[in-house]
Amino acid sequence: MAQENKPRIFQDGRDMLINVILIVVVMIIAVGATGLCTFNPGKPENGPVQEVDAKTFLGLEARGVDFPVRYPEMPTGWVTNSARRSMIAQQPAPVVGWVTPDGGFIQLTQTGADSKTVQSEVDGKQRTLDRQDTIDGHSIEIFKGTEAKTRPLWVIDAGDARFAVTGAGTDAEFEELIRTALATEPLSAQ
């Protein structure tokens, strides 16, 4: 007798499943009506690169470090999209990153630490010396990662500072950034 007085909705698992489906449909309609949810199958498209004011950042950093800091003015198509402070040998080391015209990414770290310290502390990844080169009379050590996903690291002794250049760019892009950085006058530390 008690079974006959129960509402139909509580009789078996099938009724529970129908209720769950109904709730999901109502939820999809409610979320869809807000317009805050989208579904775009396929690969993502690259949006515009957010540009940062790296020159101002490096100007501020130049006042707080004991080595000359440079802001390389890169040609049209290079977009500065990141600027941050890292630490090498317990000293501040400004880092600026660019998106290159071909869609690559290269970042320049500047420090007063010696080349060996730079290589071991720039990002904590293990690398081995691949080759040595010179650009505009400055020695360059090019390190290759011991793991497949570790990006190459170019360490440059600029005399009064060391540069560490890494990223996902071509050798020509690395060389262009290095040449520009070496030819750039240091920012005022005042």
C-alpha atoms as an extended CHARMM CRD file, in Angstrom:
* protein
*
       190  EXT
         1         1  MET       CA              0.0000000000        0.0000000000        0.0000000000  PROA      1               0.0000000000
         2         2  ALA       CA              2.8050000000        2.4510000000        0.8470000000  PROA      2               0.0000000000
         3         3  GLN       CA              4.3240000000        1.8270000000       -2.5720000000  PROA      3               0.0000000000
         4         4  GLU       CA              1.1270000000        2.9390000000       -4.3440000000  PROA      4               0.0000000000
         5         5  ASN       CA              1.0610000000        6.2860000000       -2.4870000000  PROA      5               0.0000000000
         6         6  LYS       CA              4.6280000000        7.2500000000       -3.5180000000  PROA      6               0.0000000000
         7         7  PRO       CA              4.9510000000        9.7220000000       -6.3760000000  PROA      7               0.0000000000
         8         8  ARG       CA              6.0660000000        8.1230000000       -9.6480000000  PROA      8               0.0000000000
         9         9  ILE       CA              9.2840000000       10.1400000000       -9.6060000000  PROA      9               0.0000000000
        10        10  PHE       CA             10.7070000000        8.0070000000       -6.7730000000  PROA      10              0.0000000000
        11        11  GLN       CA              9.9310000000        4.5260000000       -8.1400000000  PROA      11              0.0000000000
        12        12  ASP       CA             13.1950000000        3.4210000000       -9.8040000000  PROA      12              0.0000000000
        13        13  GLY       CA             16.6150000000        4.3720000000      -11.1920000000  PROA      13              0.0000000000
        14        14  ARG       CA             15.1810000000        5.1790000000      -14.6050000000  PROA      14              0.0000000000
        15        15  ASP       CA             13.2770000000        8.1130000000      -13.1090000000  PROA      15              0.0000000000
        16        16  MET       CA             16.4900000000        9.3950000000      -11.4910000000  PROA      16              0.0000000000
        17        17  LEU       CA             18.2880000000        9.2040000000      -14.8440000000  PROA      17              0.0000000000
        18        18  ILE       CA             15.5010000000       11.1720000000      -16.5180000000  PROA      18              0.0000000000
        19        19  ASN       CA             15.8050000000       13.8470000000      -13.8070000000  PROA      19              0.0000000000
        20        20  VAL       CA             19.5940000000       14.0910000000      -14.2540000000  PROA      20              0.0000000000
        21        21  ILE       CA             19.2150000000       14.4440000000      -18.0250000000  PROA      21              0.0000000000
        22        22  LEU       CA             16.5550000000       17.1150000000      -17.5360000000  PROA      22              0.0000000000
        23        23  ILE       CA             18.8150000000       19.0620000000      -15.1390000000  PROA      23              0.0000000000
        24        24  VAL       CA             21.7580000000       18.8960000000      -17.5880000000  PROA      24              0.0000000000
        25        25  VAL       CA             19.5860000000       20.1380000000      -20.4750000000  PROA      25              0.0000000000
        26        26  VAL       CA             18.2640000000       23.0430000000      -18.3750000000  PROA      26              0.0000000000
        27        27  MET       CA             21.8360000000       23.8810000000      -17.3060000000  PROA      27              0.0000000000
        28        28  ILE       CA             23.1110000000       23.8930000000      -20.9220000000  PROA      28              0.0000000000
        29        29  ILE       CA             20.2500000000       26.1470000000      -22.0030000000  PROA      29              0.0000000000
        30        30  ALA       CA             20.8680000000       28.5390000000      -19.0820000000  PROA      30              0.0000000000
        31        31  VAL       CA             24.6350000000       28.7550000000      -19.6940000000  PROA      31              0.0000000000
        32        32  GLY       CA             24.1620000000       29.0260000000      -23.4570000000  PROA      32              0.0000000000
        33        33  ALA       CA             21.7060000000       31.8910000000      -23.0300000000  PROA      33              0.0000000000
        34        34  THR       CA             24.2830000000       33.9660000000      -21.1220000000  PROA      34              0.0000000000
        35        35  GLY       CA             26.6920000000       33.9200000000      -24.0660000000  PROA      35              0.0000000000
        36        36  LEU       CA             29.6410000000       33.4400000000      -21.7170000000  PROA      36              0.0000000000
        37        37  CYS       CA             30.4530000000       29.9760000000      -23.0090000000  PROA      37              0.0000000000
        38        38  THR       CA             31.7290000000       29.1410000000      -26.4800000000  PROA      38              0.0000000000
        39        39  PHE       CA             32.7720000000       25.9990000000      -28.2640000000  PROA      39              0.0000000000
        40        40  ASN       CA             35.3170000000       26.2870000000      -31.0610000000  PROA      40              0.0000000000
        41        41  PRO       CA             36.5550000000       22.9630000000      -32.3740000000  PROA      41              0.0000000000
        42        42  GLY       CA             39.9280000000       22.9650000000      -34.0990000000  PROA      42              0.0000000000
        43        43  LYS       CA             43.3180000000       24.3770000000      -33.2250000000  PROA      43              0.0000000000
        44        44  PRO       CA             43.6270000000       27.7060000000      -31.4140000000  PROA      44              0.0000000000
        45        45  GLU       CA             44.3910000000       30.8550000000      -33.3540000000  PROA      45              0.0000000000
        46        46  ASN       CA             47.1170000000       33.2480000000      -32.3010000000  PROA      46              0.0000000000
        47        47  GLY       CA             45.6550000000       36.4590000000      -30.9840000000  PROA      47              0.0000000000
        48        48  PRO       CA             47.4490000000       39.7840000000      -30.7860000000  PROA      48              0.0000000000
        49        49  VAL       CA             50.6090000000       39.8370000000      -28.6910000000  PROA      49              0.0000000000
        50        50  GLN       CA             50.3010000000       41.9350000000      -25.5330000000  PROA      50              0.0000000000
        51        51  GLU       CA             53.1620000000       44.4220000000      -25.6130000000  PROA      51              0.0000000000
        52        52  VAL       CA             54.8750000000       45.4580000000      -22.3770000000  PROA      52              0.0000000000
        53        53  ASP       CA             56.9330000000       48.5660000000      -21.6080000000  PROA      53              0.0000000000
        54        54  ALA       CA             60.2560000000       46.8060000000      -21.1960000000  PROA      54              0.0000000000
        55        55  LYS       CA             62.2960000000       49.9940000000      -21.5540000000  PROA      55              0.0000000000
        56        56  THR       CA             60.7320000000       51.5090000000      -18.4230000000  PROA      56              0.0000000000
        57        57  PHE       CA             61.1710000000       48.2220000000      -16.5680000000  PROA      57              0.0000000000
        58        58  LEU       CA             64.8530000000       47.9870000000      -17.5380000000  PROA      58              0.0000000000
        59        59  GLY       CA             65.3630000000       51.6530000000      -16.6250000000  PROA      59              0.0000000000
        60        60  LEU       CA             64.1250000000       50.8980000000      -13.1200000000  PROA      60              0.0000000000
        61        61  GLU       CA             66.2450000000       47.7480000000      -12.9310000000  PROA      61              0.0000000000
        62        62  ALA       CA             69.3610000000       49.6800000000      -14.0350000000  PROA      62              0.0000000000
        63        63  ARG       CA             69.0740000000       51.7540000000      -10.8510000000  PROA      63              0.0000000000
        64        64  GLY       CA             69.1020000000       48.7080000000       -8.6040000000  PROA      64              0.0000000000
        65        65  VAL       CA             71.9300000000       46.5800000000       -9.9940000000  PROA      65              0.0000000000
        66        66  ASP       CA             75.7070000000       46.9700000000      -10.0550000000  PROA      66              0.0000000000
        67        67  PHE       CA             76.2020000000       46.2120000000      -13.7640000000  PROA      67              0.0000000000
        68        68  PRO       CA             75.1330000000       48.1050000000      -16.8990000000  PROA      68              0.0000000000
        69        69  VAL       CA             71.6590000000       47.2130000000      -18.2000000000  PROA      69              0.0000000000
        70        70  ARG       CA             70.7970000000       47.6190000000      -21.8690000000  PROA      70              0.0000000000
        71        71  TYR       CA             67.5120000000       47.8830000000      -23.7310000000  PROA      71              0.0000000000
        72        72  PRO       CA             68.0510000000       46.5920000000      -27.2630000000  PROA      72              0.0000000000
        73        73  GLU       CA             65.7360000000       48.4450000000      -29.6840000000  PROA      73              0.0000000000
        74        74  MET       CA             64.6840000000       45.6060000000      -31.9470000000  PROA      74              0.0000000000
        75        75  PRO       CA             63.4500000000       46.2230000000      -35.5020000000  PROA      75              0.0000000000
        76        76  THR       CA             59.8210000000       46.3040000000      -36.5900000000  PROA      76              0.0000000000
        77        77  GLY       CA             58.0540000000       43.0000000000      -36.0360000000  PROA      77              0.0000000000
        78        78  TRP       CA             59.7720000000       42.1990000000      -32.7420000000  PROA      78              0.0000000000
        79        79  VAL       CA             57.2790000000       42.7160000000      -29.8970000000  PROA      79              0.0000000000
        80        80  THR       CA             58.3530000000       42.8510000000      -26.2460000000  PROA      80              0.0000000000
        81        81  ASN       CA             55.7960000000       40.7150000000      -24.4710000000  PROA      81              0.0000000000
        82        82  SER       CA             57.4150000000       40.0310000000      -21.1080000000  PROA      82              0.0000000000
        83        83  ALA       CA             59.6280000000       41.7400000000      -18.5640000000  PROA      83              0.0000000000
        84        84  ARG       CA             60.4560000000       40.3270000000      -15.1610000000  PROA      84              0.0000000000
        85        85  ARG       CA             63.1870000000       40.0290000000      -12.5760000000  PROA      85              0.0000000000
        86        86  SER       CA             64.9660000000       36.7520000000      -11.9600000000  PROA      86              0.0000000000
        87        87  MET       CA             67.8570000000       35.9640000000       -9.6490000000  PROA      87              0.0000000000
        88        88  ILE       CA             71.3180000000       34.7460000000      -10.6180000000  PROA      88              0.0000000000
        89        89  ALA       CA             73.9970000000       34.3560000000       -7.9240000000  PROA      89              0.0000000000
        90        90  GLN       CA             71.5470000000       35.9110000000       -5.4260000000  PROA      90              0.0000000000
        91        91  GLN       CA             71.5460000000       39.1370000000       -7.4430000000  PROA      91              0.0000000000
        92        92  PRO       CA             68.7130000000       40.6220000000       -9.5300000000  PROA      92              0.0000000000
        93        93  ALA       CA             68.8620000000       39.7430000000      -13.2180000000  PROA      93              0.0000000000
        94        94  PRO       CA             66.3380000000       41.5040000000      -15.4920000000  PROA      94              0.0000000000
        95        95  VAL       CA             64.7120000000       39.3530000000      -18.1840000000  PROA      95              0.0000000000
        96        96  VAL       CA             62.9510000000       40.6810000000      -21.2830000000  PROA      96              0.0000000000
        97        97  GLY       CA             61.2230000000       38.4980000000      -23.8710000000  PROA      97              0.0000000000
        98        98  TRP       CA             60.2640000000       39.1940000000      -27.4810000000  PROA      98              0.0000000000
        99        99  VAL       CA             57.9390000000       37.5460000000      -29.9420000000  PROA      99              0.0000000000
       100       100  THR       CA             59.8510000000       37.5070000000      -33.2250000000  PROA      100             0.0000000000
       101       101  PRO       CA             58.3950000000       38.3460000000      -36.6520000000  PROA      101             0.0000000000
       102       102  ASP       CA             58.2140000000       34.6210000000      -37.4710000000  PROA      102             0.0000000000
       103       103  GLY       CA             56.2540000000       33.8420000000      -34.2820000000  PROA      103             0.0000000000
       104       104  GLY       CA             59.1970000000       32.5750000000      -32.2250000000  PROA      104             0.0000000000
       105       105  PHE       CA             60.0220000000       33.6940000000      -28.6900000000  PROA      105             0.0000000000
       106       106  ILE       CA             63.4320000000       34.8050000000      -27.4350000000  PROA      106             0.0000000000
       107       107  GLN       CA             64.3440000000       36.1650000000      -24.0190000000  PROA      107             0.0000000000
       108       108  LEU       CA             67.4010000000       38.0750000000      -22.8670000000  PROA      108             0.0000000000
       109       109  THR       CA             68.6390000000       37.8670000000      -19.2750000000  PROA      109             0.0000000000
       110       110  GLN       CA             71.2730000000       40.3790000000      -18.1420000000  PROA      110             0.0000000000
       111       111  THR       CA             73.5090000000       39.8190000000      -15.1330000000  PROA      111             0.0000000000
       112       112  GLY       CA             76.7990000000       40.7210000000      -13.5450000000  PROA      112             0.0000000000
       113       113  ALA       CA             77.5580000000       37.0900000000      -12.6220000000  PROA      113             0.0000000000
       114       114  ASP       CA             80.2870000000       35.1270000000      -14.3990000000  PROA      114             0.0000000000
       115       115  SER       CA             79.4490000000       32.9660000000      -17.4260000000  PROA      115             0.0000000000
       116       116  LYS       CA             79.6840000000       29.6490000000      -15.5700000000  PROA      116             0.0000000000
       117       117  THR       CA             77.2180000000       30.8250000000      -12.9140000000  PROA      117             0.0000000000
       118       118  VAL       CA             74.8770000000       32.1730000000      -15.5940000000  PROA      118             0.0000000000
       119       119  GLN       CA             74.8280000000       28.8430000000      -17.4150000000  PROA      119             0.0000000000
       120       120  SER       CA             74.0340000000       26.8720000000      -14.2840000000  PROA      120             0.0000000000
       121       121  GLU       CA             71.5050000000       29.2510000000      -12.6720000000  PROA      121             0.0000000000
       122       122  VAL       CA             69.5940000000       30.9450000000      -15.5050000000  PROA      122             0.0000000000
       123       123  ASP       CA             66.6610000000       28.5230000000      -15.4360000000  PROA      123             0.0000000000
       124       124  GLY       CA             67.7960000000       25.4300000000      -13.5490000000  PROA      124             0.0000000000
       125       125  LYS       CA             67.8560000000       23.1940000000      -16.6450000000  PROA      125             0.0000000000
       126       126  GLN       CA             70.7740000000       20.8900000000      -17.3860000000  PROA      126             0.0000000000
       127       127  ARG       CA             72.7790000000       21.7270000000      -20.5000000000  PROA      127             0.0000000000
       128       128  THR       CA             76.1050000000       20.7910000000      -22.0280000000  PROA      128             0.0000000000
       129       129  LEU       CA             78.4150000000       22.9920000000      -24.0910000000  PROA      129             0.0000000000
       130       130  ASP       CA             77.5640000000       22.4480000000      -27.7570000000  PROA      130             0.0000000000
       131       131  ARG       CA             79.8970000000       24.9480000000      -29.4180000000  PROA      131             0.0000000000
       132       132  GLN       CA             81.6670000000       28.2760000000      -29.0560000000  PROA      132             0.0000000000
       133       133  ASP       CA             81.4710000000       31.2430000000      -31.3830000000  PROA      133             0.0000000000
       134       134  THR       CA             82.1010000000       34.9790000000      -31.5120000000  PROA      134             0.0000000000
       135       135  ILE       CA             79.8380000000       37.8460000000      -32.4950000000  PROA      135             0.0000000000
       136       136  ASP       CA             81.3460000000       41.2900000000      -32.9710000000  PROA      136             0.0000000000
       137       137  GLY       CA             84.4550000000       40.2310000000      -31.0350000000  PROA      137             0.0000000000
       138       138  HSD       CA             82.5600000000       38.8650000000      -28.0170000000  PROA      138             0.0000000000
       139       139  SER       CA             82.8190000000       35.2040000000      -27.0640000000  PROA      139             0.0000000000
       140       140  ILE       CA             79.6520000000       33.1360000000      -27.0240000000  PROA      140             0.0000000000
       141       141  GLU       CA             79.0990000000       29.7410000000      -25.4630000000  PROA      141             0.0000000000
       142       142  ILE       CA             76.1500000000       27.8380000000      -26.8870000000  PROA      142             0.0000000000
       143       143  PHE       CA             74.6790000000       25.1670000000      -24.6360000000  PROA      143             0.0000000000
       144       144  LYS       CA             72.3500000000       22.3800000000      -25.6900000000  PROA      144             0.0000000000
       145       145  GLY       CA             69.8180000000       20.8340000000      -23.3430000000  PROA      145             0.0000000000
       146       146  THR       CA             70.2920000000       17.3100000000      -22.0620000000  PROA      146             0.0000000000
       147       147  GLU       CA             66.5110000000       16.7910000000      -22.2900000000  PROA      147             0.0000000000
       148       148  ALA       CA             64.5370000000       17.0270000000      -25.5280000000  PROA      148             0.0000000000
       149       149  LYS       CA             62.3460000000       19.9610000000      -24.4250000000  PROA      149             0.0000000000
       150       150  THR       CA             65.1720000000       22.1040000000      -23.0050000000  PROA      150             0.0000000000
       151       151  ARG       CA             65.8130000000       25.1160000000      -25.2010000000  PROA      151             0.0000000000
       152       152  PRO       CA             69.3240000000       26.1730000000      -26.2350000000  PROA      152             0.0000000000
       153       153  LEU       CA             71.1340000000       28.7700000000      -24.1430000000  PROA      153             0.0000000000
       154       154  TRP       CA             73.5910000000       31.2860000000      -25.5520000000  PROA      154             0.0000000000
       155       155  VAL       CA             75.8290000000       32.9190000000      -22.9140000000  PROA      155             0.0000000000
       156       156  ILE       CA             77.6360000000       36.0780000000      -24.0240000000  PROA      156             0.0000000000
       157       157  ASP       CA             80.3910000000       37.9010000000      -22.1670000000  PROA      157             0.0000000000
       158       158  ALA       CA             79.7520000000       41.5640000000      -22.9820000000  PROA      158             0.0000000000
       159       159  GLY       CA             82.7070000000       42.6530000000      -20.8440000000  PROA      159             0.0000000000
       160       160  ASP       CA             80.8140000000       44.6950000000      -18.2680000000  PROA      160             0.0000000000
       161       161  ALA       CA             77.8950000000       42.2280000000      -18.0530000000  PROA      161             0.0000000000
       162       162  ARG       CA             76.8230000000       38.7850000000      -19.2050000000  PROA      162             0.0000000000
       163       163  PHE       CA             73.8240000000       38.0330000000      -21.4150000000  PROA      163             0.0000000000
       164       164  ALA       CA             71.8920000000       34.7770000000      -21.4390000000  PROA      164             0.0000000000
       165       165  VAL       CA             69.6980000000       34.3220000000      -24.4980000000  PROA      165             0.0000000000
       166       166  THR       CA             67.2510000000       31.4490000000      -24.7530000000  PROA      166             0.0000000000
       167       167  GLY       CA             63.9590000000       30.6770000000      -26.4190000000  PROA      167             0.0000000000
       168       168  ALA       CA             62.2960000000       29.1590000000      -29.4430000000  PROA      168             0.0000000000
       169       169  GLY       CA             63.8590000000       31.1080000000      -32.2810000000  PROA      169             0.0000000000
       170       170  THR       CA             66.2590000000       30.5910000000      -35.1490000000  PROA      170             0.0000000000
       171       171  ASP       CA             70.0220000000       31.0560000000      -34.8770000000  PROA      171             0.0000000000
       172       172  ALA       CA             69.6690000000       34.1780000000      -37.0450000000  PROA      172             0.0000000000
       173       173  GLU       CA             67.1550000000       35.6450000000      -34.5540000000  PROA      173             0.0000000000
       174       174  PHE       CA             69.4550000000       34.8400000000      -31.6270000000  PROA      174             0.0000000000
       175       175  GLU       CA             72.3520000000       36.5260000000      -33.4390000000  PROA      175             0.0000000000
       176       176  GLU       CA             70.2390000000       39.5850000000      -34.3090000000  PROA      176             0.0000000000
       177       177  LEU       CA             69.2350000000       40.0790000000      -30.6650000000  PROA      177             0.0000000000
       178       178  ILE       CA             72.8140000000       39.5890000000      -29.4610000000  PROA      178             0.0000000000
       179       179  ARG       CA             74.2750000000       42.0200000000      -32.0270000000  PROA      179             0.0000000000
       180       180  THR       CA             71.6640000000       44.6380000000      -31.1370000000  PROA      180             0.0000000000
       181       181  ALA       CA             72.2480000000       44.1890000000      -27.3800000000  PROA      181             0.0000000000
       182       182  LEU       CA             76.0220000000       44.4590000000      -27.7810000000  PROA      182             0.0000000000
       183       183  ALA       CA             75.7000000000       47.6370000000      -29.8700000000  PROA      183             0.0000000000
       184       184  THR       CA             73.2730000000       49.2690000000      -27.4040000000  PROA      184             0.0000000000
       185       185  GLU       CA             74.5030000000       51.8370000000      -24.8960000000  PROA      185             0.0000000000
       186       186  PRO       CA             73.6940000000       50.9950000000      -21.2570000000  PROA      186             0.0000000000
       187       187  LEU       CA             70.7070000000       52.7380000000      -19.6930000000  PROA      187             0.0000000000
       188       188  SER       CA             71.3530000000       55.4540000000      -17.1450000000  PROA      188             0.0000000000
       189       189  ALA       CA             71.5760000000       54.1510000000      -13.5860000000  PROA      189             0.0000000000
       190       190  GLN       CA             70.2290000000       57.4270000000      -12.1860000000  PROA      190             0.0000000000
